[in-house]
Amino acid sequence: MGVDAVLYRLVRAGPGRRRPSHVAADVVADPDDVLLDLLTRVRGAGRTPLLDRVDPLGELVVGAESAPQLLAELRCLAEVARASTEVDRVRRLALLVRRCVTSRDVEIRFEGD
């Protein structure tokens, strides 16, 4: 029951398409629950209000406007990361978030099982 972080790119409406839609562009998968474990360790300490809203059974959408806050909260995950797999997962997630900071037509969705 991991939590995948998926970067979605906005595809604007065009000929034959009435509404804009989102397409998955990149993913940090969590099949071994590494990210979920990290989130559990920092939850409720008051330092990660955005990450505290990640639901392992639901979905949390973080738009580009909240990406700087998310990037700051990832530092808390990095502080509790012990194993190399945990450090790598935080690093890969930070790369996704940085793409949100620099590109306004993307969003990150934390998708639970």
Residue pairs with C-beta under 8 A, 6 or more apart in sequence:
1 33
1 36
1 56
1 57
1 112
1 113
2 29
2 30
2 31
2 32
2 33
2 34
2 35
2 36
2 56
2 112
2 113
3 30
3 35
3 36
3 39
3 54
3 56
3 110
3 111
3 112
3 113
4 27
4 28
4 29
4 30
4 110
4 111
5 27
5 28
5 30
5 35
5 93
5 96
5 108
5 109
5 110
5 111
6 24
6 26
6 27
6 28
6 108
6 109
6 110
6 111
7 24
7 25
7 26
7 27
7 96
7 99
7 100
7 106
7 107
7 108
8 22
8 23
8 24
8 25
8 106
8 107
8 108
8 109
9 22
9 23
9 24
9 25
9 105
9 106
10 20
10 21
10 22
10 105
10 106
10 107
11 20
11 21
11 22
11 23
12 20
13 19
13 20
22 107
25 106
26 96
26 99
28 35
28 89
28 92
28 93
28 96
30 36
30 89
32 85
34 83
34 85
34 86
34 89
35 89
35 93
36 56
37 86
38 77
38 80
38 81
38 86
38 89
38 90
39 51
39 54
39 77
41 80
42 48
42 51
42 52
42 76
42 77
42 80
43 51
43 52
44 52
45 76
47 73
47 76
48 73
48 76
48 77
49 73
50 62
50 66
50 69
50 70
50 73
51 70
51 73
51 74
51 76
51 77
53 60
54 60
54 110
54 112
55 110
55 112
56 112
56 113
57 112
57 113
58 112
59 109
59 110
59 111
59 112
60 109
60 110
61 107
61 108
61 109
62 70
62 100
62 107
62 108
62 109
62 110
63 100
63 107
64 100
64 101
64 103
64 104
64 105
64 106
64 107
67 97
67 98
67 100
67 101
67 108
68 101
70 97
70 100
70 108
71 94
71 97
71 98
71 101
74 90
74 93
74 94
74 97
77 90
77 93
78 87
78 90
80 86
81 87
81 89
81 90
96 108
97 108
99 106
100 106
100 107
100 108
